[in-house]
Amino acid sequence: MQYLLPFFKWSDTSWIGVTVRSSRIYFPIIETFHLLALTLLFGAIFMLNLRLCGLVMKNLPIRQVTRDLSPWLLWSLVAMLATGYVLFAAEAMKCYSSEPFQAKMLFLFAAIAYHFTVFRKLTNTEREPKRVWGVAAGLVSVVLWLGVGLAGRGIAFL
């Protein structure tokens, strides 16, 4: 991870990192928006997973549920990533050596990659996926996104 050190140093000394770090109010305000975006994202993902598993909205096609939830999912992800970078910049050098931060980034990359590849293929189709594949895909999705959230909480406490 040594090759990322210049990016961490640059982020730590950037105007946004210095501004947020030197204010008592900016960090909690930005963190509030970050957590709100995370909550919306998790809500959309959770509902989509429940539908994929066949537990809710059984009368609606999976593709329609996906289409209806996609704007919530996409914009909350964008907001979460934007506010997440600002929070990161405020304490980039702390994050550099933080194992929970590294775990969060791995889970986040895996969750986003999984969602926009495998998960999207299963949910953006006219045909209902077989129940076993829906449940398996839903469980993998939940584990990855919960990993993001739990590792994120670990950053503050570990």
Phi and psi in radians as a Rosetta constraint file:
Dihedral C 1 N 2 CA 2 C 2 CIRCULARHARMONIC -1.003 0.35
Dihedral N 2 CA 2 C 2 N 3 CIRCULARHARMONIC -0.563 0.35
Dihedral C 2 N 3 CA 3 C 3 CIRCULARHARMONIC -1.175 0.35
Dihedral N 3 CA 3 C 3 N 4 CIRCULARHARMONIC -0.302 0.35
Dihedral C 3 N 4 CA 4 C 4 CIRCULARHARMONIC -1.580 0.35
Dihedral N 4 CA 4 C 4 N 5 CIRCULARHARMONIC -0.140 0.35
Dihedral C 4 N 5 CA 5 C 5 CIRCULARHARMONIC -0.963 0.35
Dihedral N 5 CA 5 C 5 N 6 CIRCULARHARMONIC -0.768 0.35
Dihedral C 5 N 6 CA 6 C 6 CIRCULARHARMONIC -1.035 0.35
Dihedral N 6 CA 6 C 6 N 7 CIRCULARHARMONIC -0.646 0.35
Dihedral C 6 N 7 CA 7 C 7 CIRCULARHARMONIC -1.152 0.35
Dihedral N 7 CA 7 C 7 N 8 CIRCULARHARMONIC -0.727 0.35
Dihedral C 7 N 8 CA 8 C 8 CIRCULARHARMONIC -1.121 0.35
Dihedral N 8 CA 8 C 8 N 9 CIRCULARHARMONIC -0.746 0.35
Dihedral C 8 N 9 CA 9 C 9 CIRCULARHARMONIC -1.129 0.35
Dihedral N 9 CA 9 C 9 N 10 CIRCULARHARMONIC -0.756 0.35
Dihedral C 9 N 10 CA 10 C 10 CIRCULARHARMONIC -1.068 0.35
Dihedral N 10 CA 10 C 10 N 11 CIRCULARHARMONIC -0.806 0.35
Dihedral C 10 N 11 CA 11 C 11 CIRCULARHARMONIC -1.080 0.35
Dihedral N 11 CA 11 C 11 N 12 CIRCULARHARMONIC -0.719 0.35
Dihedral C 11 N 12 CA 12 C 12 CIRCULARHARMONIC -1.119 0.35
Dihedral N 12 CA 12 C 12 N 13 CIRCULARHARMONIC -0.603 0.35
Dihedral C 12 N 13 CA 13 C 13 CIRCULARHARMONIC -1.709 0.35
Dihedral N 13 CA 13 C 13 N 14 CIRCULARHARMONIC 0.018 0.35
Dihedral C 13 N 14 CA 14 C 14 CIRCULARHARMONIC -1.158 0.35
Dihedral N 14 CA 14 C 14 N 15 CIRCULARHARMONIC 2.782 0.35
Dihedral C 14 N 15 CA 15 C 15 CIRCULARHARMONIC -1.048 0.35
Dihedral N 15 CA 15 C 15 N 16 CIRCULARHARMONIC -0.630 0.35
Dihedral C 15 N 16 CA 16 C 16 CIRCULARHARMONIC -1.219 0.35
Dihedral N 16 CA 16 C 16 N 17 CIRCULARHARMONIC -0.712 0.35
Dihedral C 16 N 17 CA 17 C 17 CIRCULARHARMONIC -1.115 0.35
Dihedral N 17 CA 17 C 17 N 18 CIRCULARHARMONIC -0.790 0.35
Dihedral C 17 N 18 CA 18 C 18 CIRCULARHARMONIC -1.157 0.35
Dihedral N 18 CA 18 C 18 N 19 CIRCULARHARMONIC -0.737 0.35
Dihedral C 18 N 19 CA 19 C 19 CIRCULARHARMONIC -1.099 0.35
Dihedral N 19 CA 19 C 19 N 20 CIRCULARHARMONIC -0.840 0.35
Dihedral C 19 N 20 CA 20 C 20 CIRCULARHARMONIC -1.183 0.35
Dihedral N 20 CA 20 C 20 N 21 CIRCULARHARMONIC -0.714 0.35
Dihedral C 20 N 21 CA 21 C 21 CIRCULARHARMONIC -1.153 0.35
Dihedral N 21 CA 21 C 21 N 22 CIRCULARHARMONIC -0.578 0.35
Dihedral C 21 N 22 CA 22 C 22 CIRCULARHARMONIC -1.544 0.35
Dihedral N 22 CA 22 C 22 N 23 CIRCULARHARMONIC 0.015 0.35
Dihedral C 22 N 23 CA 23 C 23 CIRCULARHARMONIC -1.885 0.35
Dihedral N 23 CA 23 C 23 N 24 CIRCULARHARMONIC 2.520 0.35
Dihedral C 23 N 24 CA 24 C 24 CIRCULARHARMONIC -1.462 0.35
Dihedral N 24 CA 24 C 24 N 25 CIRCULARHARMONIC -0.302 0.35
Dihedral C 24 N 25 CA 25 C 25 CIRCULARHARMONIC -1.893 0.35
Dihedral N 25 CA 25 C 25 N 26 CIRCULARHARMONIC -0.469 0.35
Dihedral C 25 N 26 CA 26 C 26 CIRCULARHARMONIC -1.093 0.35
Dihedral N 26 CA 26 C 26 N 27 CIRCULARHARMONIC -0.820 0.35
Dihedral C 26 N 27 CA 27 C 27 CIRCULARHARMONIC -1.027 0.35
Dihedral N 27 CA 27 C 27 N 28 CIRCULARHARMONIC -0.879 0.35
Dihedral C 27 N 28 CA 28 C 28 CIRCULARHARMONIC -1.132 0.35
Dihedral N 28 CA 28 C 28 N 29 CIRCULARHARMONIC -0.576 0.35
Dihedral C 28 N 29 CA 29 C 29 CIRCULARHARMONIC -1.164 0.35
Dihedral N 29 CA 29 C 29 N 30 CIRCULARHARMONIC -0.819 0.35
Dihedral C 29 N 30 CA 30 C 30 CIRCULARHARMONIC -1.142 0.35
Dihedral N 30 CA 30 C 30 N 31 CIRCULARHARMONIC -0.690 0.35
Dihedral C 30 N 31 CA 31 C 31 CIRCULARHARMONIC -1.103 0.35
Dihedral N 31 CA 31 C 31 N 32 CIRCULARHARMONIC -0.614 0.35
Dihedral C 31 N 32 CA 32 C 32 CIRCULARHARMONIC -1.068 0.35
Dihedral N 32 CA 32 C 32 N 33 CIRCULARHARMONIC -0.807 0.35
Dihedral C 32 N 33 CA 33 C 33 CIRCULARHARMONIC -1.150 0.35
Dihedral N 33 CA 33 C 33 N 34 CIRCULARHARMONIC -0.617 0.35
Dihedral C 33 N 34 CA 34 C 34 CIRCULARHARMONIC -1.090 0.35
Dihedral N 34 CA 34 C 34 N 35 CIRCULARHARMONIC -0.805 0.35
Dihedral C 34 N 35 CA 35 C 35 CIRCULARHARMONIC -1.220 0.35
Dihedral N 35 CA 35 C 35 N 36 CIRCULARHARMONIC -0.597 0.35
Dihedral C 35 N 36 CA 36 C 36 CIRCULARHARMONIC -1.122 0.35
Dihedral N 36 CA 36 C 36 N 37 CIRCULARHARMONIC -0.788 0.35
Dihedral C 36 N 37 CA 37 C 37 CIRCULARHARMONIC -1.093 0.35
Dihedral N 37 CA 37 C 37 N 38 CIRCULARHARMONIC -0.708 0.35
Dihedral C 37 N 38 CA 38 C 38 CIRCULARHARMONIC -1.088 0.35
Dihedral N 38 CA 38 C 38 N 39 CIRCULARHARMONIC -0.712 0.35
Dihedral C 38 N 39 CA 39 C 39 CIRCULARHARMONIC -1.115 0.35
Dihedral N 39 CA 39 C 39 N 40 CIRCULARHARMONIC -0.786 0.35
Dihedral C 39 N 40 CA 40 C 40 CIRCULARHARMONIC -1.098 0.35
Dihedral N 40 CA 40 C 40 N 41 CIRCULARHARMONIC -0.737 0.35
Dihedral C 40 N 41 CA 41 C 41 CIRCULARHARMONIC -1.077 0.35
Dihedral N 41 CA 41 C 41 N 42 CIRCULARHARMONIC -0.857 0.35
Dihedral C 41 N 42 CA 42 C 42 CIRCULARHARMONIC -1.086 0.35
Dihedral N 42 CA 42 C 42 N 43 CIRCULARHARMONIC -0.665 0.35
Dihedral C 42 N 43 CA 43 C 43 CIRCULARHARMONIC -1.083 0.35
Dihedral N 43 CA 43 C 43 N 44 CIRCULARHARMONIC -0.807 0.35
Dihedral C 43 N 44 CA 44 C 44 CIRCULARHARMONIC -1.120 0.35
Dihedral N 44 CA 44 C 44 N 45 CIRCULARHARMONIC -0.786 0.35
Dihedral C 44 N 45 CA 45 C 45 CIRCULARHARMONIC -1.093 0.35
Dihedral N 45 CA 45 C 45 N 46 CIRCULARHARMONIC -0.774 0.35
Dihedral C 45 N 46 CA 46 C 46 CIRCULARHARMONIC -1.075 0.35
Dihedral N 46 CA 46 C 46 N 47 CIRCULARHARMONIC -0.811 0.35
Dihedral C 46 N 47 CA 47 C 47 CIRCULARHARMONIC -1.114 0.35
Dihedral N 47 CA 47 C 47 N 48 CIRCULARHARMONIC -0.710 0.35
Dihedral C 47 N 48 CA 48 C 48 CIRCULARHARMONIC -1.123 0.35
Dihedral N 48 CA 48 C 48 N 49 CIRCULARHARMONIC -0.698 0.35
Dihedral C 48 N 49 CA 49 C 49 CIRCULARHARMONIC -1.166 0.35
Dihedral N 49 CA 49 C 49 N 50 CIRCULARHARMONIC -0.716 0.35
Dihedral C 49 N 50 CA 50 C 50 CIRCULARHARMONIC -1.080 0.35
Dihedral N 50 CA 50 C 50 N 51 CIRCULARHARMONIC -0.708 0.35
Dihedral C 50 N 51 CA 51 C 51 CIRCULARHARMONIC -1.175 0.35
Dihedral N 51 CA 51 C 51 N 52 CIRCULARHARMONIC -0.714 0.35
Dihedral C 51 N 52 CA 52 C 52 CIRCULARHARMONIC -1.082 0.35
Dihedral N 52 CA 52 C 52 N 53 CIRCULARHARMONIC -0.604 0.35
Dihedral C 52 N 53 CA 53 C 53 CIRCULARHARMONIC -1.401 0.35
Dihedral N 53 CA 53 C 53 N 54 CIRCULARHARMONIC -0.101 0.35
Dihedral C 53 N 54 CA 54 C 54 CIRCULARHARMONIC 1.360 0.35
Dihedral N 54 CA 54 C 54 N 55 CIRCULARHARMONIC 0.456 0.35
Dihedral C 54 N 55 CA 55 C 55 CIRCULARHARMONIC -1.712 0.35
Dihedral N 55 CA 55 C 55 N 56 CIRCULARHARMONIC -0.427 0.35
Dihedral C 55 N 56 CA 56 C 56 CIRCULARHARMONIC -2.408 0.35
Dihedral N 56 CA 56 C 56 N 57 CIRCULARHARMONIC 2.816 0.35
Dihedral C 56 N 57 CA 57 C 57 CIRCULARHARMONIC 0.854 0.35
Dihedral N 57 CA 57 C 57 N 58 CIRCULARHARMONIC 0.724 0.35
Dihedral C 57 N 58 CA 58 C 58 CIRCULARHARMONIC -1.083 0.35
Dihedral N 58 CA 58 C 58 N 59 CIRCULARHARMONIC -0.441 0.35
Dihedral C 58 N 59 CA 59 C 59 CIRCULARHARMONIC -1.403 0.35
Dihedral N 59 CA 59 C 59 N 60 CIRCULARHARMONIC -0.169 0.35
Dihedral C 59 N 60 CA 60 C 60 CIRCULARHARMONIC -1.762 0.35
Dihedral N 60 CA 60 C 60 N 61 CIRCULARHARMONIC 2.412 0.35
Dihedral C 60 N 61 CA 61 C 61 CIRCULARHARMONIC -1.109 0.35
Dihedral N 61 CA 61 C 61 N 62 CIRCULARHARMONIC 2.521 0.35
Dihedral C 61 N 62 CA 62 C 62 CIRCULARHARMONIC -1.001 0.35
Dihedral N 62 CA 62 C 62 N 63 CIRCULARHARMONIC -0.626 0.35
Dihedral C 62 N 63 CA 63 C 63 CIRCULARHARMONIC -1.131 0.35
Dihedral N 63 CA 63 C 63 N 64 CIRCULARHARMONIC -0.675 0.35
Dihedral C 63 N 64 CA 64 C 64 CIRCULARHARMONIC -1.185 0.35
Dihedral N 64 CA 64 C 64 N 65 CIRCULARHARMONIC -0.747 0.35
Dihedral C 64 N 65 CA 65 C 65 CIRCULARHARMONIC -1.074 0.35
Dihedral N 65 CA 65 C 65 N 66 CIRCULARHARMONIC -0.741 0.35
Dihedral C 65 N 66 CA 66 C 66 CIRCULARHARMONIC -1.066 0.35
Dihedral N 66 CA 66 C 66 N 67 CIRCULARHARMONIC -0.808 0.35
Dihedral C 66 N 67 CA 67 C 67 CIRCULARHARMONIC -1.090 0.35
Dihedral N 67 CA 67 C 67 N 68 CIRCULARHARMONIC -0.723 0.35
Dihedral C 67 N 68 CA 68 C 68 CIRCULARHARMONIC -1.186 0.35
Dihedral N 68 CA 68 C 68 N 69 CIRCULARHARMONIC -0.613 0.35
Dihedral C 68 N 69 CA 69 C 69 CIRCULARHARMONIC -1.557 0.35
Dihedral N 69 CA 69 C 69 N 70 CIRCULARHARMONIC -0.305 0.35
Dihedral C 69 N 70 CA 70 C 70 CIRCULARHARMONIC -0.970 0.35
Dihedral N 70 CA 70 C 70 N 71 CIRCULARHARMONIC -0.788 0.35
Dihedral C 70 N 71 CA 71 C 71 CIRCULARHARMONIC -1.070 0.35
Dihedral N 71 CA 71 C 71 N 72 CIRCULARHARMONIC -0.702 0.35
Dihedral C 71 N 72 CA 72 C 72 CIRCULARHARMONIC -1.081 0.35
Dihedral N 72 CA 72 C 72 N 73 CIRCULARHARMONIC -0.780 0.35
Dihedral C 72 N 73 CA 73 C 73 CIRCULARHARMONIC -1.136 0.35
Dihedral N 73 CA 73 C 73 N 74 CIRCULARHARMONIC -0.844 0.35
Dihedral C 73 N 74 CA 74 C 74 CIRCULARHARMONIC -1.138 0.35
Dihedral N 74 CA 74 C 74 N 75 CIRCULARHARMONIC -0.848 0.35
Dihedral C 74 N 75 CA 75 C 75 CIRCULARHARMONIC -1.249 0.35
Dihedral N 75 CA 75 C 75 N 76 CIRCULARHARMONIC -0.566 0.35
Dihedral C 75 N 76 CA 76 C 76 CIRCULARHARMONIC -1.240 0.35
Dihedral N 76 CA 76 C 76 N 77 CIRCULARHARMONIC -0.597 0.35
Dihedral C 76 N 77 CA 77 C 77 CIRCULARHARMONIC -1.142 0.35
Dihedral N 77 CA 77 C 77 N 78 CIRCULARHARMONIC -0.764 0.35
Dihedral C 77 N 78 CA 78 C 78 CIRCULARHARMONIC -1.060 0.35
Dihedral N 78 CA 78 C 78 N 79 CIRCULARHARMONIC -0.821 0.35
Dihedral C 78 N 79 CA 79 C 79 CIRCULARHARMONIC -1.102 0.35
Dihedral N 79 CA 79 C 79 N 80 CIRCULARHARMONIC -0.709 0.35
Dihedral C 79 N 80 CA 80 C 80 CIRCULARHARMONIC -1.136 0.35
Dihedral N 80 CA 80 C 80 N 81 CIRCULARHARMONIC -0.747 0.35
Dihedral C 80 N 81 CA 81 C 81 CIRCULARHARMONIC -1.176 0.35
Dihedral N 81 CA 81 C 81 N 82 CIRCULARHARMONIC -0.715 0.35
Dihedral C 81 N 82 CA 82 C 82 CIRCULARHARMONIC -1.142 0.35
Dihedral N 82 CA 82 C 82 N 83 CIRCULARHARMONIC -0.868 0.35
Dihedral C 82 N 83 CA 83 C 83 CIRCULARHARMONIC -1.197 0.35
Dihedral N 83 CA 83 C 83 N 84 CIRCULARHARMONIC -0.571 0.35
Dihedral C 83 N 84 CA 84 C 84 CIRCULARHARMONIC -1.093 0.35
Dihedral N 84 CA 84 C 84 N 85 CIRCULARHARMONIC -0.693 0.35
Dihedral C 84 N 85 CA 85 C 85 CIRCULARHARMONIC -1.146 0.35
Dihedral N 85 CA 85 C 85 N 86 CIRCULARHARMONIC -0.707 0.35
Dihedral C 85 N 86 CA 86 C 86 CIRCULARHARMONIC -1.093 0.35
Dihedral N 86 CA 86 C 86 N 87 CIRCULARHARMONIC -0.769 0.35
Dihedral C 86 N 87 CA 87 C 87 CIRCULARHARMONIC -1.111 0.35
Dihedral N 87 CA 87 C 87 N 88 CIRCULARHARMONIC -0.711 0.35
Dihedral C 87 N 88 CA 88 C 88 CIRCULARHARMONIC -1.060 0.35
Dihedral N 88 CA 88 C 88 N 89 CIRCULARHARMONIC -0.812 0.35
Dihedral C 88 N 89 CA 89 C 89 CIRCULARHARMONIC -1.055 0.35
Dihedral N 89 CA 89 C 89 N 90 CIRCULARHARMONIC -0.571 0.35
Dihedral C 89 N 90 CA 90 C 90 CIRCULARHARMONIC -1.189 0.35
Dihedral N 90 CA 90 C 90 N 91 CIRCULARHARMONIC -0.396 0.35
Dihedral C 90 N 91 CA 91 C 91 CIRCULARHARMONIC -2.500 0.35
Dihedral N 91 CA 91 C 91 N 92 CIRCULARHARMONIC 0.780 0.35
Dihedral C 91 N 92 CA 92 C 92 CIRCULARHARMONIC -1.072 0.35
Dihedral N 92 CA 92 C 92 N 93 CIRCULARHARMONIC -0.729 0.35
Dihedral C 92 N 93 CA 93 C 93 CIRCULARHARMONIC -1.238 0.35
Dihedral N 93 CA 93 C 93 N 94 CIRCULARHARMONIC -0.516 0.35
Dihedral C 93 N 94 CA 94 C 94 CIRCULARHARMONIC -1.150 0.35
Dihedral N 94 CA 94 C 94 N 95 CIRCULARHARMONIC -0.714 0.35
Dihedral C 94 N 95 CA 95 C 95 CIRCULARHARMONIC -1.186 0.35
Dihedral N 95 CA 95 C 95 N 96 CIRCULARHARMONIC -0.511 0.35
Dihedral C 95 N 96 CA 96 C 96 CIRCULARHARMONIC -0.975 0.35
Dihedral N 96 CA 96 C 96 N 97 CIRCULARHARMONIC -0.718 0.35
Dihedral C 96 N 97 CA 97 C 97 CIRCULARHARMONIC -1.774 0.35
Dihedral N 97 CA 97 C 97 N 98 CIRCULARHARMONIC 0.186 0.35
Dihedral C 97 N 98 CA 98 C 98 CIRCULARHARMONIC -1.571 0.35
Dihedral N 98 CA 98 C 98 N 99 CIRCULARHARMONIC 2.038 0.35
Dihedral C 98 N 99 CA 99 C 99 CIRCULARHARMONIC -1.144 0.35
Dihedral N 99 CA 99 C 99 N 100 CIRCULARHARMONIC -0.691 0.35
Dihedral C 99 N 100 CA 100 C 100 CIRCULARHARMONIC -1.073 0.35
Dihedral N 100 CA 100 C 100 N 101 CIRCULARHARMONIC -0.628 0.35
Dihedral C 100 N 101 CA 101 C 101 CIRCULARHARMONIC -1.115 0.35
Dihedral N 101 CA 101 C 101 N 102 CIRCULARHARMONIC -0.767 0.35
Dihedral C 101 N 102 CA 102 C 102 CIRCULARHARMONIC -1.092 0.35
Dihedral N 102 CA 102 C 102 N 103 CIRCULARHARMONIC -0.734 0.35
Dihedral C 102 N 103 CA 103 C 103 CIRCULARHARMONIC -1.108 0.35
Dihedral N 103 CA 103 C 103 N 104 CIRCULARHARMONIC -0.726 0.35
Dihedral C 103 N 104 CA 104 C 104 CIRCULARHARMONIC -1.070 0.35
Dihedral N 104 CA 104 C 104 N 105 CIRCULARHARMONIC -0.774 0.35
Dihedral C 104 N 105 CA 105 C 105 CIRCULARHARMONIC -1.127 0.35
Dihedral N 105 CA 105 C 105 N 106 CIRCULARHARMONIC -0.665 0.35
Dihedral C 105 N 106 CA 106 C 106 CIRCULARHARMONIC -1.150 0.35
Dihedral N 106 CA 106 C 106 N 107 CIRCULARHARMONIC -0.799 0.35
Dihedral C 106 N 107 CA 107 C 107 CIRCULARHARMONIC -1.101 0.35
Dihedral N 107 CA 107 C 107 N 108 CIRCULARHARMONIC -0.724 0.35
Dihedral C 107 N 108 CA 108 C 108 CIRCULARHARMONIC -1.108 0.35
Dihedral N 108 CA 108 C 108 N 109 CIRCULARHARMONIC -0.821 0.35
Dihedral C 108 N 109 CA 109 C 109 CIRCULARHARMONIC -1.060 0.35
Dihedral N 109 CA 109 C 109 N 110 CIRCULARHARMONIC -0.800 0.35
Dihedral C 109 N 110 CA 110 C 110 CIRCULARHARMONIC -1.123 0.35
Dihedral N 110 CA 110 C 110 N 111 CIRCULARHARMONIC -0.729 0.35
Dihedral C 110 N 111 CA 111 C 111 CIRCULARHARMONIC -1.146 0.35
Dihedral N 111 CA 111 C 111 N 112 CIRCULARHARMONIC -0.764 0.35
Dihedral C 111 N 112 CA 112 C 112 CIRCULARHARMONIC -1.156 0.35
Dihedral N 112 CA 112 C 112 N 113 CIRCULARHARMONIC -0.797 0.35
Dihedral C 112 N 113 CA 113 C 113 CIRCULARHARMONIC -1.070 0.35
Dihedral N 113 CA 113 C 113 N 114 CIRCULARHARMONIC -0.779 0.35
Dihedral C 113 N 114 CA 114 C 114 CIRCULARHARMONIC -1.110 0.35
Dihedral N 114 CA 114 C 114 N 115 CIRCULARHARMONIC -0.789 0.35
Dihedral C 114 N 115 CA 115 C 115 CIRCULARHARMONIC -1.092 0.35
Dihedral N 115 CA 115 C 115 N 116 CIRCULARHARMONIC -0.751 0.35
Dihedral C 115 N 116 CA 116 C 116 CIRCULARHARMONIC -1.550 0.35
Dihedral N 116 CA 116 C 116 N 117 CIRCULARHARMONIC 0.104 0.35
Dihedral C 116 N 117 CA 117 C 117 CIRCULARHARMONIC -2.135 0.35
Dihedral N 117 CA 117 C 117 N 118 CIRCULARHARMONIC -1.527 0.35
Dihedral C 117 N 118 CA 118 C 118 CIRCULARHARMONIC -1.048 0.35
Dihedral N 118 CA 118 C 118 N 119 CIRCULARHARMONIC -0.898 0.35
Dihedral C 118 N 119 CA 119 C 119 CIRCULARHARMONIC -1.095 0.35
Dihedral N 119 CA 119 C 119 N 120 CIRCULARHARMONIC -0.767 0.35
Dihedral C 119 N 120 CA 120 C 120 CIRCULARHARMONIC -1.118 0.35
Dihedral N 120 CA 120 C 120 N 121 CIRCULARHARMONIC -0.663 0.35
Dihedral C 120 N 121 CA 121 C 121 CIRCULARHARMONIC -1.084 0.35
Dihedral N 121 CA 121 C 121 N 122 CIRCULARHARMONIC -0.676 0.35
Dihedral C 121 N 122 CA 122 C 122 CIRCULARHARMONIC -1.281 0.35
Dihedral N 122 CA 122 C 122 N 123 CIRCULARHARMONIC -0.581 0.35
Dihedral C 122 N 123 CA 123 C 123 CIRCULARHARMONIC -1.700 0.35
Dihedral N 123 CA 123 C 123 N 124 CIRCULARHARMONIC -0.227 0.35
Dihedral C 123 N 124 CA 124 C 124 CIRCULARHARMONIC -1.886 0.35
Dihedral N 124 CA 124 C 124 N 125 CIRCULARHARMONIC 0.910 0.35
Dihedral C 124 N 125 CA 125 C 125 CIRCULARHARMONIC -2.378 0.35
Dihedral N 125 CA 125 C 125 N 126 CIRCULARHARMONIC 2.723 0.35
Dihedral C 125 N 126 CA 126 C 126 CIRCULARHARMONIC -1.269 0.35
Dihedral N 126 CA 126 C 126 N 127 CIRCULARHARMONIC -0.595 0.35
Dihedral C 126 N 127 CA 127 C 127 CIRCULARHARMONIC -1.472 0.35
Dihedral N 127 CA 127 C 127 N 128 CIRCULARHARMONIC 2.474 0.35
Dihedral C 127 N 128 CA 128 C 128 CIRCULARHARMONIC -1.227 0.35
Dihedral N 128 CA 128 C 128 N 129 CIRCULARHARMONIC 2.317 0.35
Dihedral C 128 N 129 CA 129 C 129 CIRCULARHARMONIC -1.210 0.35
Dihedral N 129 CA 129 C 129 N 130 CIRCULARHARMONIC 2.702 0.35
Dihedral C 129 N 130 CA 130 C 130 CIRCULARHARMONIC -1.043 0.35
Dihedral N 130 CA 130 C 130 N 131 CIRCULARHARMONIC 2.494 0.35
Dihedral C 130 N 131 CA 131 C 131 CIRCULARHARMONIC -0.949 0.35
Dihedral N 131 CA 131 C 131 N 132 CIRCULARHARMONIC -0.734 0.35
Dihedral C 131 N 132 CA 132 C 132 CIRCULARHARMONIC -1.079 0.35
Dihedral N 132 CA 132 C 132 N 133 CIRCULARHARMONIC -0.690 0.35
Dihedral C 132 N 133 CA 133 C 133 CIRCULARHARMONIC -1.241 0.35
Dihedral N 133 CA 133 C 133 N 134 CIRCULARHARMONIC -0.657 0.35
Dihedral C 133 N 134 CA 134 C 134 CIRCULARHARMONIC -1.099 0.35
Dihedral N 134 CA 134 C 134 N 135 CIRCULARHARMONIC -0.805 0.35
Dihedral C 134 N 135 CA 135 C 135 CIRCULARHARMONIC -1.138 0.35
Dihedral N 135 CA 135 C 135 N 136 CIRCULARHARMONIC -0.768 0.35
Dihedral C 135 N 136 CA 136 C 136 CIRCULARHARMONIC -1.078 0.35
Dihedral N 136 CA 136 C 136 N 137 CIRCULARHARMONIC -0.808 0.35
Dihedral C 136 N 137 CA 137 C 137 CIRCULARHARMONIC -1.126 0.35
Dihedral N 137 CA 137 C 137 N 138 CIRCULARHARMONIC -0.701 0.35
Dihedral C 137 N 138 CA 138 C 138 CIRCULARHARMONIC -1.108 0.35
Dihedral N 138 CA 138 C 138 N 139 CIRCULARHARMONIC -0.730 0.35
Dihedral C 138 N 139 CA 139 C 139 CIRCULARHARMONIC -1.149 0.35
Dihedral N 139 CA 139 C 139 N 140 CIRCULARHARMONIC -0.746 0.35
Dihedral C 139 N 140 CA 140 C 140 CIRCULARHARMONIC -1.070 0.35
Dihedral N 140 CA 140 C 140 N 141 CIRCULARHARMONIC -0.774 0.35
Dihedral C 140 N 141 CA 141 C 141 CIRCULARHARMONIC -1.040 0.35
Dihedral N 141 CA 141 C 141 N 142 CIRCULARHARMONIC -0.839 0.35
Dihedral C 141 N 142 CA 142 C 142 CIRCULARHARMONIC -1.075 0.35
Dihedral N 142 CA 142 C 142 N 143 CIRCULARHARMONIC -0.773 0.35
Dihedral C 142 N 143 CA 143 C 143 CIRCULARHARMONIC -1.064 0.35
Dihedral N 143 CA 143 C 143 N 144 CIRCULARHARMONIC -0.774 0.35
Dihedral C 143 N 144 CA 144 C 144 CIRCULARHARMONIC -1.132 0.35
Dihedral N 144 CA 144 C 144 N 145 CIRCULARHARMONIC -0.823 0.35
Dihedral C 144 N 145 CA 145 C 145 CIRCULARHARMONIC -1.235 0.35
Dihedral N 145 CA 145 C 145 N 146 CIRCULARHARMONIC -0.614 0.35
Dihedral C 145 N 146 CA 146 C 146 CIRCULARHARMONIC -1.154 0.35
Dihedral N 146 CA 146 C 146 N 147 CIRCULARHARMONIC -0.602 0.35
Dihedral C 146 N 147 CA 147 C 147 CIRCULARHARMONIC -1.041 0.35
Dihedral N 147 CA 147 C 147 N 148 CIRCULARHARMONIC -0.707 0.35
Dihedral C 147 N 148 CA 148 C 148 CIRCULARHARMONIC -1.068 0.35
Dihedral N 148 CA 148 C 148 N 149 CIRCULARHARMONIC -0.876 0.35
Dihedral C 148 N 149 CA 149 C 149 CIRCULARHARMONIC -1.136 0.35
Dihedral N 149 CA 149 C 149 N 150 CIRCULARHARMONIC -0.792 0.35
Dihedral C 149 N 150 CA 150 C 150 CIRCULARHARMONIC -1.206 0.35
Dihedral N 150 CA 150 C 150 N 151 CIRCULARHARMONIC -0.713 0.35
Dihedral C 150 N 151 CA 151 C 151 CIRCULARHARMONIC -1.137 0.35
Dihedral N 151 CA 151 C 151 N 152 CIRCULARHARMONIC -0.630 0.35
Dihedral C 151 N 152 CA 152 C 152 CIRCULARHARMONIC -1.076 0.35
Dihedral N 152 CA 152 C 152 N 153 CIRCULARHARMONIC -0.714 0.35
Dihedral C 152 N 153 CA 153 C 153 CIRCULARHARMONIC -1.145 0.35
Dihedral N 153 CA 153 C 153 N 154 CIRCULARHARMONIC -0.599 0.35
Dihedral C 153 N 154 CA 154 C 154 CIRCULARHARMONIC -1.125 0.35
Dihedral N 154 CA 154 C 154 N 155 CIRCULARHARMONIC -0.448 0.35
Dihedral C 154 N 155 CA 155 C 155 CIRCULARHARMONIC -1.039 0.35
Dihedral N 155 CA 155 C 155 N 156 CIRCULARHARMONIC -0.724 0.35
Dihedral C 155 N 156 CA 156 C 156 CIRCULARHARMONIC -1.307 0.35
Dihedral N 156 CA 156 C 156 N 157 CIRCULARHARMONIC -0.488 0.35
Dihedral C 156 N 157 CA 157 C 157 CIRCULARHARMONIC -1.906 0.35
Dihedral N 157 CA 157 C 157 N 158 CIRCULARHARMONIC -0.261 0.35
